[in-house]
């Protein structure tokens, strides 16, 4: 399985994992190295977090627009219904 190459500088870091988690990663890892697995997992998780933030922002914007629509409707309802009485 070929992974996408990114032209970014690499920074060495130290991370502590539970022994069981590393064992599970090693058992299921489809990549040649553990590093590739962890990079892919981190990118996928970041993508999910960003998507959730976009969804949250969109929900807030829709709720705000709905409030504005209700105010506008309240202004127009009497005018629209004027001829129907």
N, C-alpha and C positions, 0 to 999 in steps of 0.2 A: 504494500500500500504506500503510495507516494504522497508525501506531505508538501504543502505549499511552503516555499522558501520566502522569508521576509528579509529585506535588506535593512535590518535594524541592528544597532549595536547590542551585544549580548552582555549581560551583567550576571556575575556569579552571586548566588545567594544560598543561604542555609535555611532549610525548612525542616521542622520536626514532624514526622508522621507516626501515627500509631502503627505498631508492627503488623497488626492484622490487616489494616488498610493497605499497606505496601504489599503484603502477601496476596491480597485480592487483586490488586493492580497487576502484579506480576503474573498471576494466573490468567487474567483476561486480556492482557495487553496485546493488541493486534499490530503494534508498531515494533520496529527492531530495537528501540531503546525505551527505557522508562521515561527519559526526558521528553521524547516526542509525545508520549501518552499524556504527561502532565501539562505540556504546552497546549495540546489540543483540548484537554479537559478545561483548562483555564480559559481559553478563547471561547469555547462553547458556553461556559458559565457566564462570562462577561457579556456575551451576546444576549443571553437570556435576561440578565439583570438590566441591560440597556433597553430591551424590548418591554420589560415590565414598567420601566420608568416612562417610556413613550406612551404606553397604554394608560398609565396613571395620569400623566399630563393631559392626554386627550380626554379622559373622563372628566377631569376638572374643567377643561375648556368647554366641553359639551354641557356640563351642569351650569356653568356661568352663562352660556348662550341660551339655555333653557329659561333661566331667570329673566334675561332680557326679553325673550320672546313672550313670556307671560305678561310683562309690563306693557309691551307693545300691544298685545292682544286686548288687554284691559282698556287701553286707550281707544282701540278701533271697534270693539264689540258694540258699544252704544251707537256709533255712527253707522255701522253695517246693518244693525237691526232697526234703524230709524224708519225705513220704509215698510217694514214687515209688521208693524203694529196695527 
